[in-house]
Every structure is written in structure tokens, then in C-alpha cells.
Amino acid sequence: MSKIKTLIFDFGDVFINLDKVGAMENALDLFGLDTFEGEMIDTNTQYEIGRISTSEFIQFYLSKFPNLNKAEVVKAWNYIIKDFPKYRLDFIKTLAQNKDYQLILLSNTNDMHIDFIKQKVPFYEEFKSYFDVFYLSQQIHLRKPNADIFEFVLRENKIIAKECLFIDDTKDNTDMAKKLGFSIWNIDETKEDVVNLFSIKKDLF
């Protein structure tokens, strides 16, 4: 087995806790819908890969739901973001100081979420500084689980998949990474914690 040289981490539900179910229920209640419509899903995706701006994204929802105001749309969008336990910051700090692995963050995220996190998490910039590379989907115009985002990371960093461990809470994302030759950990955030990486995945190290 090849030695792992690079650790590639997702952000949400790996470091920062999310409430995906609660956010979905809150949004559907706000919009008065039973399910998200196709054009809404597409608009969310386009925003996440930077094809539309924050103002265009908000305007889409205001046009579709004229009874809402900007603050309500922004609040609903950021509802998913919860707390960031500081012990996880300590974990990545130790990894960075030890210099045993190249550290990469690879997240499907967007400006509004990052701006909200910056307000909510005072150590966000410190957290970011511990990674060798910090990729956000909106900035690189690519998103998981598409193969091209993983190929981009490999190419940009001149690394090979079999020497990388990819950690993500979404199975579609880890399935694609596995298909491309990465070692993976599809973390179950309800009962696993990234700080236990080296005991849970000890067979890789």
C-alpha cells in the first residue's frame, strides 16, 4: 500500500457542524413548498460554482418569492451553518506543525456561507492558514462530486491519487474519489470525528 502523503479534507460536517435537514425544512417552510424545484436547485449549484454572483442569487429568490426580503433569504441560506468546535482547530494546527502531510481543503461552498462563517468563527483565518491549499468551489468554478474537481487538485498540486486520503461526509463525493484511485473516509458526522482520523483509519498509516 502506498504511503499517504496528502490529506484532503471537506469543510462542512468535517470541521464545522452543519444542520442540513433543519436548513432544508426551514427553507421549504419559508418558501411554502414541499420540495425544491429544479430551477432552484440549478440556481444554488450555479451560485456554488461562481457562475452567478451573490446579488444575482438573492435576486432570483426575491423574484420567485416576492413576499420575502433580502434578510430573510440570506438567513435561510445560512441557516445550515452551526458551530465550529475549537478542538478541531487544534487538530489541524498540530497536523500543520508536524509537517508530515500536505494539507488541502476542498469544499463546495460560496461567498455568503464564508462571510457568515467569518462572522461566526473568530479563528477562521487561522484555520485557513494551516492548509497548504484551500479550495472553495465558488472560486475554482468546480464542485464535488464531479471528476474534474479531483483531477484539478491532482494536476495543480502535482500529486497522485493513490498517495492521497480524501475525507468527506457525502458518499457521492467519496465514491467518485475512490473511483479515481484515492483512499477515502466517508465520515459519519453523527458518530465519528475527524480528530480521530489516525485511530479510525490506522490501516492507511
C-alpha positions as CSV (number, residue, x, y, z in Angstrom):
1,M,0.0,0.0,0.0
2,S,1.3,3.4,-0.9
3,K,2.2,5.8,1.9
4,I,-0.4,8.6,2.3
5,K,1.4,11.9,1.7
6,T,-1.6,14.2,1.2
7,L,-4.7,14.7,3.3
8,I,-7.7,16.3,1.5
9,F,-10.5,17.5,3.8
10,D,-14.0,18.6,3.2
11,F,-15.1,21.5,5.4
12,G,-18.8,21.2,6.4
13,D,-19.6,18.3,8.8
14,V,-15.9,17.6,8.9
15,F,-14.7,20.7,10.7
16,I,-17.7,23.0,11.0
17,N,-21.0,21.4,12.0
18,L,-24.0,21.7,9.7
19,D,-27.7,21.2,10.1
20,K,-28.7,20.0,6.6
21,V,-32.0,18.6,7.5
22,G,-33.0,21.6,9.6
23,A,-31.9,24.0,6.8
24,M,-33.9,22.2,4.2
25,E,-37.1,22.1,6.4
26,N,-36.6,25.8,7.3
27,A,-36.3,26.8,3.7
28,L,-39.2,24.8,2.5
29,D,-41.4,26.2,5.2
30,L,-40.3,29.8,4.4
31,F,-41.0,29.2,0.7
32,G,-44.2,27.4,1.3
33,L,-43.0,24.4,-0.8
34,D,-43.0,20.6,-0.3
35,T,-39.8,20.1,-2.3
36,F,-37.1,22.3,-4.0
37,E,-37.9,23.0,-7.7
38,G,-35.4,22.2,-10.4
39,E,-34.6,25.8,-11.2
40,M,-33.9,26.5,-7.5
41,I,-31.5,23.5,-7.3
42,D,-29.8,24.7,-10.5
43,T,-29.5,28.3,-9.2
44,N,-28.0,27.0,-6.0
45,T,-25.5,25.0,-8.0
46,Q,-24.6,27.9,-10.3
47,Y,-24.0,30.1,-7.2
48,E,-21.8,27.4,-5.6
49,I,-19.5,27.3,-8.7
50,G,-19.4,31.1,-9.1
51,R,-21.4,31.2,-12.3
52,I,-23.7,33.8,-10.7
53,S,-23.0,36.5,-8.2
54,T,-24.4,36.8,-4.7
55,S,-26.6,39.6,-5.8
56,E,-27.9,37.6,-8.7
57,F,-28.6,34.6,-6.5
58,I,-30.5,36.7,-4.0
59,Q,-32.5,38.5,-6.8
60,F,-33.5,35.1,-8.2
61,Y,-35.2,34.2,-4.9
62,L,-36.7,37.7,-4.4
63,S,-38.2,37.5,-7.9
64,K,-39.5,34.0,-7.3
65,F,-40.9,34.8,-3.8
66,P,-41.8,38.5,-3.8
67,N,-43.2,38.2,-0.3
68,L,-39.7,37.8,1.1
69,N,-37.0,40.3,1.7
70,K,-33.2,40.1,1.3
71,A,-32.5,39.5,5.0
72,E,-34.9,36.5,5.0
73,V,-33.2,34.9,2.0
74,V,-29.8,35.4,3.5
75,K,-30.8,34.0,6.9
76,A,-32.4,30.9,5.2
77,W,-29.3,30.3,3.1
78,N,-27.0,30.5,6.2
79,Y,-29.3,28.5,8.5
80,I,-27.3,25.3,7.7
81,I,-24.1,26.6,9.4
82,K,-23.8,25.7,13.1
83,D,-20.7,25.7,15.4
84,F,-17.0,25.0,14.8
85,P,-15.6,23.2,17.8
86,K,-12.2,24.6,18.7
87,Y,-10.6,21.2,19.4
88,R,-10.8,20.6,15.6
89,L,-8.8,23.8,15.0
90,D,-6.2,22.4,17.4
91,F,-6.2,19.1,15.4
92,I,-5.4,20.8,12.1
93,K,-2.9,23.1,13.8
94,T,-1.0,20.1,15.1
95,L,-1.0,18.4,11.7
96,A,0.3,21.6,10.1
97,Q,3.1,22.0,12.7
98,N,4.2,18.3,12.4
99,K,4.5,18.7,8.6
100,D,4.1,15.0,8.0
101,Y,1.4,15.6,5.3
102,Q,0.4,18.1,2.6
103,L,-2.9,19.5,3.8
104,I,-5.6,20.5,1.3
105,L,-9.2,21.7,2.0
106,L,-11.7,21.0,-0.8
107,S,-15.2,22.4,-0.1
108,N,-18.4,23.0,-2.0
109,T,-19.2,26.5,-0.7
110,N,-19.9,30.1,-1.6
111,D,-19.3,33.7,-0.6
112,M,-22.4,34.1,1.6
113,H,-21.5,31.0,3.7
114,I,-17.9,32.0,4.0
115,D,-18.8,35.6,5.0
116,F,-21.2,34.2,7.6
117,I,-18.5,31.8,8.9
118,K,-16.0,34.7,9.2
119,Q,-18.5,36.5,11.4
120,K,-19.4,33.4,13.5
121,V,-15.9,31.8,13.8
122,P,-13.3,34.2,15.1
123,F,-10.5,31.7,14.2
124,Y,-11.5,31.1,10.6
125,E,-8.4,32.9,9.1
126,E,-6.1,30.9,11.5
127,F,-7.8,27.7,10.4
128,K,-7.3,28.6,6.7
129,S,-3.6,29.3,7.3
130,Y,-2.9,25.7,8.4
131,F,-3.7,24.3,4.9
132,D,-1.2,24.3,2.1
133,V,-4.0,24.9,-0.3
134,F,-7.6,26.0,0.4
135,Y,-10.1,25.3,-2.4
136,L,-13.6,26.7,-2.4
137,S,-15.9,25.6,-5.2
138,Q,-17.1,29.2,-5.9
139,Q,-13.5,30.3,-6.5
140,I,-12.4,27.4,-8.7
141,H,-15.7,27.1,-10.6
142,L,-15.8,23.3,-10.0
143,R,-17.7,21.2,-7.5
144,K,-17.8,17.8,-5.9
145,P,-18.7,15.1,-6.9
146,N,-17.7,15.8,-10.5
147,A,-14.5,14.1,-11.5
148,D,-12.9,17.3,-12.9
149,I,-12.5,18.9,-9.4
150,F,-10.5,15.9,-8.2
151,E,-8.4,15.9,-11.4
152,F,-7.9,19.7,-10.9
153,V,-6.5,19.1,-7.4
154,L,-4.2,16.4,-8.6
155,R,-2.9,18.4,-11.5
156,E,-2.5,21.7,-9.6
157,N,-0.5,20.1,-6.8
158,K,1.4,17.5,-8.8
159,I,0.2,14.7,-6.6
160,I,-1.1,11.2,-7.4
161,A,-4.4,9.8,-6.2
162,K,-3.1,6.7,-4.5
163,E,-1.0,8.8,-2.1
164,C,-4.0,10.9,-1.1
165,L,-6.6,10.4,1.6
166,F,-9.9,12.2,0.9
167,I,-12.2,12.8,3.9
168,D,-15.8,13.9,3.2
169,D,-19.3,13.3,4.8
170,T,-21.1,13.0,1.4
171,K,-21.0,9.5,-0.1
172,D,-21.3,10.7,-3.7
173,N,-18.1,12.7,-3.2
174,T,-16.1,9.8,-1.6
175,D,-17.5,7.3,-4.2
176,M,-16.1,9.5,-7.1
177,A,-12.7,9.9,-5.3
178,K,-12.5,6.2,-4.7
179,K,-13.2,5.5,-8.4
180,L,-10.3,7.9,-9.3
181,G,-7.9,6.0,-7.0
182,F,-8.0,8.0,-3.8
183,S,-8.1,6.4,-0.4
184,I,-11.2,7.7,1.2
185,W,-13.0,8.2,4.5
186,N,-16.7,8.8,4.2
187,I,-17.0,10.2,7.6
188,D,-20.3,9.7,9.5
189,E,-20.6,13.0,11.4
190,T,-23.3,11.6,13.7
191,K,-20.8,9.2,15.4
192,E,-17.3,9.9,14.0
193,D,-15.0,12.9,14.4
194,V,-12.2,14.0,12.2
195,V,-9.8,14.3,15.2
196,N,-9.9,10.5,15.5
197,L,-8.6,10.1,11.9
198,F,-5.4,8.2,12.8
199,S,-7.2,5.7,15.0
200,I,-10.2,5.1,12.7
201,K,-8.1,4.9,9.5
202,K,-5.0,3.4,11.1
203,D,-4.7,0.8,8.4
204,L,-3.7,3.6,6.0
205,F,-0.8,5.0,8.0
